[in-house]
Amino acid sequence: MNDSVGPLVRPSRLAPGARVAVVAPSGPVPEERLEAGLDVLRGWDLDPVIAPHVLDRHRELDHLAGTDADRAADLQRAWCDPAVAAVLCARGGYGAQRMVDLLDWEAMRAAGPKVFVGFSDITVLHQAFATNLGLVTLYGPAAAGVDFIKNARAQEHLKATLLDPETVRVIPSDGTAMVPGRARGVTLGGCLSMLTSDLGTPHAWTGARGGLLLIEDVGEQPYRIDRMLTQLLRAGWLDGVAGIALGSWAGCGPYDAVRAVLVDRLGGLGVPVVEEFGFGHCEGALTMPFGVRAELDAEARELALDVPALR
């Protein structure tokens, strides 16, 4: 993936009764929300199990779900457990950057492909799974996320992606075409602030050349979004990007101000751009696969996958 973004290995879809492990690689997890998320998963006839340190709190740093070593151990143990078919993140927050370098990628590669789901701060792990394991992952709701446990659309789209992926080959949005046109490429992306803060690290994508970039963020003011996009532009990271889908910008100020920045920084790239696509930090968030070849149609406001996200 050094010169251009290529398609990755697709894990197998989940079958009824599949065991799914819930881990907390980043921020602390409210117990009541975790229980509500587990109930949703059980309602899908899945068998959720929680990693030992999911409900931990770091003694000194209350923004972390336990120590870096424990969070990494939970993820690695779940991934390497042959009885586990999927690993779902309980929430984002912050902390994945602190634990990603503690993972044994050789051992995880030997465990074979599995389903991995998470969003926000988990962008760091999506990149690492792509670059180290060559694996398709799902940028989807957190198992203990309030926008998941209380929203039917988010639940149904993730459920369909996991259990019946042919039914979500075309992902429609309620957005609009910021820049018209069609583009083909392999999907990648995530939370903008995580992409920029991870730039240049060992596990990060080296650029979006040939790819369909899916980005969103939360709680960032327009000038900060400007700064992050400008950093990607100046670093050459956006050189050769094929198309862009923009997700939610919750808590980022008036959307008119955010949109002005997006138009200014991305509108001149000469590629199709769809805004307000409906993934990320928003109600009813869609599940977006990373590592799958697809076509983005700005006028139709949809992403059509060449193949289902999961086999």
C-alpha positions as CSV (number, residue, x, y, z in Angstrom):
1,M,0.0,0.0,0.0
2,N,3.0,2.3,-0.4
3,D,2.2,3.7,-3.8
4,S,-1.6,3.2,-4.1
5,V,-4.4,1.7,-2.1
6,G,-5.2,-1.9,-3.1
7,P,-8.0,-4.3,-2.1
8,L,-7.5,-6.3,1.0
9,V,-8.5,-9.7,2.3
10,R,-12.1,-10.0,3.3
11,P,-12.9,-11.9,6.5
12,S,-15.8,-14.4,6.6
13,R,-19.3,-13.1,7.5
14,L,-20.7,-14.1,10.9
15,A,-23.1,-17.0,11.3
16,P,-25.8,-17.3,13.9
17,G,-24.3,-18.2,17.3
18,A,-20.9,-16.8,16.4
19,R,-18.8,-15.6,19.3
20,V,-17.8,-12.0,19.2
21,A,-15.4,-10.4,21.6
22,V,-15.9,-6.9,22.9
23,V,-12.7,-5.0,23.8
24,A,-11.8,-1.4,24.9
25,P,-8.6,-0.3,23.2
26,S,-9.1,3.4,24.0
27,G,-11.4,5.2,26.4
28,P,-13.3,4.0,29.5
29,V,-16.6,2.2,29.0
30,P,-19.8,2.9,31.0
31,E,-21.1,-0.4,32.3
32,E,-24.8,0.3,31.6
33,R,-24.1,1.1,28.0
34,L,-22.0,-2.0,27.6
35,E,-24.8,-4.2,28.9
36,A,-27.2,-2.5,26.5
37,G,-24.9,-3.2,23.6
38,L,-24.4,-6.8,24.6
39,D,-28.2,-7.2,24.7
40,V,-28.4,-5.9,21.1
41,L,-25.8,-8.4,19.9
42,R,-27.5,-11.3,21.7
43,G,-30.7,-10.3,20.0
44,W,-28.9,-10.9,16.7
45,D,-28.2,-14.5,17.9
46,L,-24.6,-13.7,18.4
47,D,-22.6,-14.8,21.5
48,P,-20.8,-11.7,22.9
49,V,-18.0,-12.0,25.4
50,I,-16.2,-9.2,27.1
51,A,-12.5,-9.0,27.4
52,P,-11.1,-9.0,31.0
53,H,-10.2,-5.3,31.2
54,V,-13.1,-3.7,29.3
55,L,-14.5,-2.0,32.4
56,D,-11.1,-1.0,33.8
57,R,-10.1,2.6,34.5
58,H,-6.5,3.8,34.5
59,R,-5.5,4.9,38.0
60,E,-3.9,8.2,37.0
61,L,-5.2,8.9,33.5
62,D,-9.0,8.7,33.6
63,H,-9.4,9.1,29.8
64,L,-8.0,5.6,29.4
65,A,-9.7,2.2,29.9
66,G,-7.0,0.7,32.0
67,T,-3.3,0.4,31.2
68,D,-1.8,0.3,27.7
69,A,-0.5,-3.2,28.3
70,D,-3.8,-4.5,29.5
71,R,-5.8,-2.9,26.6
72,A,-3.3,-4.4,24.1
73,A,-3.4,-7.8,25.8
74,D,-7.2,-7.9,25.6
75,L,-7.2,-7.2,21.9
76,Q,-4.5,-9.6,21.1
77,R,-6.0,-12.4,23.2
78,A,-9.4,-11.9,21.6
79,W,-7.9,-11.9,18.1
80,C,-5.8,-15.0,18.7
81,D,-8.7,-17.0,20.3
82,P,-9.8,-19.5,17.6
83,A,-13.3,-19.5,19.1
84,V,-13.7,-15.8,18.4
85,A,-15.1,-14.8,14.9
86,A,-15.1,-11.1,15.4
87,V,-13.7,-8.4,17.6
88,L,-15.8,-5.3,18.3
89,C,-14.7,-2.2,20.0
90,A,-16.8,-1.0,23.0
91,R,-16.0,2.7,22.2
92,G,-13.5,5.1,20.9
93,G,-12.3,8.1,22.9
94,Y,-8.5,8.2,23.0
95,G,-5.8,5.6,23.7
96,A,-5.4,3.4,20.6
97,Q,-2.2,5.2,19.7
98,R,-0.7,4.3,23.0
99,M,-1.3,0.5,22.7
100,V,-1.0,-0.2,19.0
101,D,2.8,-0.7,19.2
102,L,2.4,-3.3,21.9
103,L,0.5,-5.7,19.7
104,D,2.3,-8.8,18.3
105,W,1.4,-8.6,14.7
106,E,3.1,-11.9,13.8
107,A,0.9,-13.7,16.2
108,M,-2.2,-11.9,15.1
109,R,-1.4,-12.6,11.4
110,A,-1.1,-16.3,12.3
111,A,-4.6,-16.3,13.8
112,G,-6.0,-15.6,10.4
113,P,-8.6,-13.1,9.2
114,K,-11.5,-12.1,11.4
115,V,-14.0,-9.3,11.5
116,F,-13.0,-6.1,13.2
117,V,-15.4,-3.2,14.0
118,G,-14.9,0.2,15.5
119,F,-14.7,3.9,14.7
120,S,-13.4,7.3,15.9
121,D,-10.1,6.8,17.7
122,I,-10.1,3.2,16.4
123,T,-9.0,4.7,13.1
124,V,-5.5,4.0,14.4
125,L,-6.2,0.3,14.5
126,H,-8.0,0.3,11.1
127,Q,-4.8,1.5,9.6
128,A,-2.7,-1.0,11.5
129,F,-4.9,-3.9,10.5
130,A,-4.6,-2.8,6.9
131,T,-0.9,-2.3,6.8
132,N,0.1,-5.3,9.1
133,L,-2.6,-7.8,8.3
134,G,-3.8,-6.8,4.9
135,L,-7.3,-7.1,6.2
136,V,-10.7,-5.5,5.3
137,T,-12.2,-3.9,8.5
138,L,-15.5,-2.2,9.3
139,Y,-15.7,1.5,10.3
140,G,-18.9,1.0,12.3
141,P,-20.7,1.8,15.5
142,A,-19.1,1.1,18.9
143,A,-20.8,-1.8,20.8
144,A,-21.4,0.5,23.8
145,G,-22.0,3.6,21.9
146,V,-25.1,5.7,22.7
147,D,-25.7,6.3,19.0
148,F,-25.7,2.5,18.5
149,I,-27.7,1.2,21.4
150,K,-30.5,3.7,20.8
151,N,-30.7,3.8,17.0
152,A,-32.4,1.2,14.9
153,R,-30.8,2.3,11.6
154,A,-27.2,2.0,13.0
155,Q,-28.1,-1.4,14.4
156,E,-29.7,-2.8,11.3
157,H,-26.9,-1.6,8.9
158,L,-24.2,-3.1,11.1
159,K,-26.2,-6.3,11.5
160,A,-26.8,-6.6,7.8
161,T,-23.1,-6.0,7.1
162,L,-22.0,-8.7,9.6
163,L,-24.6,-11.4,8.8
164,D,-26.0,-10.7,5.3
165,P,-23.4,-8.5,3.5
166,E,-24.8,-9.0,0.0
167,T,-27.8,-6.9,1.1
168,V,-25.6,-3.8,1.7
169,R,-23.4,-3.9,-1.5
170,V,-24.8,-0.4,-2.3
171,I,-24.6,2.1,0.6
172,P,-26.9,5.0,-0.1
173,S,-26.7,8.3,1.8
174,D,-28.9,11.3,2.5
175,G,-26.1,13.6,1.5
176,T,-25.5,15.8,-1.5
177,A,-22.8,16.1,-4.2
178,M,-20.3,18.8,-3.2
179,V,-18.3,18.0,-6.4
180,P,-20.2,15.9,-9.0
181,G,-18.8,12.9,-10.8
182,R,-18.0,9.2,-10.3
183,A,-14.8,7.6,-9.1
184,R,-13.5,4.1,-8.5
185,G,-11.0,3.0,-5.9
186,V,-10.4,1.1,-2.7
187,T,-12.0,2.6,0.5
188,L,-9.9,3.9,3.4
189,G,-10.1,6.6,6.0
190,G,-11.7,7.3,9.3
191,C,-11.5,10.1,11.8
192,L,-9.6,13.1,10.3
193,S,-7.8,14.0,13.5
194,M,-6.6,10.4,14.0
195,L,-5.4,10.3,10.4
196,T,-3.4,13.4,10.8
197,S,-2.0,12.6,14.3
198,D,-0.9,9.2,13.1
199,L,0.8,10.5,10.0
200,G,4.3,9.1,9.6
201,T,4.0,6.4,12.2
202,P,4.9,2.8,11.4
203,H,1.3,1.5,11.0
204,A,-0.3,4.4,9.1
205,W,-1.4,4.5,5.5
206,T,1.2,6.3,3.5
207,G,-1.4,8.1,1.4
208,A,-4.7,7.9,-0.3
209,R,-3.5,7.6,-3.9
210,G,-6.0,5.6,-5.9
211,G,-8.4,5.3,-3.0
212,L,-11.8,6.5,-2.0
213,L,-11.3,8.5,1.2
214,L,-14.0,8.4,3.8
215,I,-13.5,10.9,6.6
216,E,-15.4,12.5,9.5
217,D,-14.7,14.0,12.9
218,V,-16.2,15.2,16.1
219,G,-15.7,18.3,18.3
220,E,-13.2,20.0,16.0
221,Q,-13.6,23.7,15.2
222,P,-13.5,24.7,11.5
223,Y,-10.0,26.2,11.8
224,R,-8.8,22.9,13.2
225,I,-10.4,21.0,10.3
226,D,-8.7,23.5,8.0
227,R,-5.3,22.8,9.7
228,M,-5.7,19.0,9.5
229,L,-6.7,19.0,5.9
230,T,-3.9,21.5,5.0
231,Q,-1.4,19.1,6.7
232,L,-2.6,16.2,4.6
233,L,-2.4,18.4,1.5
234,R,1.1,19.7,2.3
235,A,2.4,16.2,3.1
236,G,1.2,14.9,-0.3
237,W,-1.1,12.4,1.5
238,L,-4.1,13.4,-0.7
239,D,-2.1,13.3,-3.9
240,G,-3.9,11.0,-6.4
241,V,-7.0,10.4,-4.2
242,A,-9.8,9.1,-6.5
243,G,-12.9,10.4,-4.6
244,I,-14.0,11.5,-1.2
245,A,-17.1,10.8,1.0
246,L,-17.6,13.1,4.0
247,G,-19.3,11.8,7.1
248,S,-20.5,13.7,10.1
249,W,-19.0,16.7,11.8
250,A,-20.8,16.7,15.1
251,G,-19.9,19.4,17.5
252,C,-17.6,21.1,15.0
253,G,-19.5,24.4,14.9
254,P,-22.1,25.6,12.4
255,Y,-22.1,23.3,9.4
256,D,-21.9,26.3,7.0
257,A,-18.6,27.2,8.5
258,V,-17.4,23.6,8.4
259,R,-18.6,23.2,4.8
260,A,-16.7,26.4,3.7
261,V,-13.5,24.8,4.9
262,L,-14.3,21.5,3.2
263,V,-15.1,23.2,-0.1
264,D,-11.9,25.3,0.1
265,R,-9.6,22.5,1.0
266,L,-11.1,19.6,-1.0
267,G,-13.2,21.2,-3.8
268,G,-10.2,21.9,-5.9
269,L,-8.8,18.4,-6.0
270,G,-10.8,17.6,-9.1
271,V,-12.4,14.5,-7.7
272,P,-16.0,13.7,-6.8
273,V,-17.0,14.6,-3.2
274,V,-20.2,13.7,-1.4
275,E,-21.0,15.5,1.8
276,E,-23.1,14.4,4.8
277,F,-22.9,10.8,3.8
278,G,-24.1,9.5,7.2
279,F,-21.2,7.7,8.8
280,G,-19.2,8.5,11.9
281,H,-20.4,10.4,15.0
282,C,-24.0,10.7,14.1
283,E,-27.4,9.1,14.8
284,G,-28.0,6.1,12.5
285,A,-24.4,5.9,11.5
286,L,-23.7,3.6,8.5
287,T,-21.1,0.9,8.6
288,M,-18.4,1.6,6.0
289,P,-15.9,-1.1,5.0
290,F,-12.2,-0.2,4.5
291,G,-10.1,-2.1,2.0
292,V,-12.9,-2.9,-0.6
293,R,-12.9,-1.7,-4.2
294,A,-16.0,0.4,-4.9
295,E,-17.5,3.2,-7.0
296,L,-18.5,6.5,-5.5
297,D,-21.3,8.2,-7.4
298,A,-21.6,11.8,-6.2
299,E,-24.9,12.6,-8.0
300,A,-26.5,9.4,-6.8
301,R,-25.0,9.9,-3.4
302,E,-24.0,6.3,-3.0
303,L,-21.1,4.0,-2.6
304,A,-21.4,0.7,-4.6
305,L,-19.1,-2.1,-3.4
306,D,-17.6,-4.4,-6.1
307,V,-18.0,-7.3,-3.7
308,P,-19.7,-7.7,-0.2
309,A,-17.5,-6.4,2.6
310,L,-17.4,-9.9,4.1
311,R,-17.1,-13.2,2.3
